Amino acid sequence: MTKKYWVPAIERVDIVLTIIARAPRQLKLIEISKESDINKSSLFSILNTLEELGWITKESDNTYSLGAKLGYLSTKYIRQFDITRVFDEEAEKTLESVKETIQLSILEGTEIIYLAKKEGPSRVRVVSEPGMRAPAHATAMGKVMLSKFSQEELLNMYQTTELEQVTENTVDNLEDLLTQINAINENKYIIESEEAVRGFTCIAAPIRNEFNEIIAAVSFTLDTETWKSKKEICKNEILKLAKNLSINKYS
């Protein structure tokens, strides 16, 4: 790569962002300085500027994580490659194995927006369609995408938003919602049973960007009786599909 028009300051910013992305909420200034080989005085200015611009966030323990600006840009990045087109291709392959409805969504505030859908051969139809919205807390895809937030962030998000009861099974308090969301740490997927629609169970997994951040979610929806006999294949296939839709092909 020619460095005729190279800007060293931008290179240093790239190094710092990459280090933070690899170890979010783990490194303080002195540790980033050692790893980046940037002196503390220069690094302080870089970190302060990035924080002011929203590229990074300084946590209460003085460690750093990626900021909202990068989340916004990463969402724009994935959209420029037309995620719905990639979804159509990959979901078509998965449909041969699971033979159940597959859906794609993104998060906007405390709601999900359905982006795309592949119908399975079952005569039982899922009523959601691209463009429709649903409360995030009541859906598997929503819970998956809410898992990217800290407990404090979730408490702030739902401070003035009531947990709408879509069915009698919908989670109705933040404590239980947090417990459900934490399931993704162990399984890498989240299962929701009859919280969004009576008689249906849904399993969802996250789609991630190059920084391993969750930017969308994909799901399978089955009637609850069918789920009992197909849950193992669904667990395996949802993780494969989510991986194929992710930019960094996380494992």
Buried (B, 14 or more C-beta within 10 A) or exposed (E): EEEEEEEEEEEBBEBBBEBBBEBBEBBEBEBBBEBBEBEEEEBEEBBEEBBEEBBBBBBEEEBBBBBEBBBEEBBEBBBEEEBEEBBBEBBEEBBEBBBBBBBBBBBEEBBBBBBBBBEBEBEEEBEBEEEEEBBBBBBBBBBBBBBBBEEEEBEEBBEEEEBEEBEEBBBBEBEEBBEBBEBBEEEBBBBBBBBBBEEBBBBBBBBBBBBBBBBBBBBBBBBBEBBEEBBEBBBEBBBBBBBBBBBEEBE
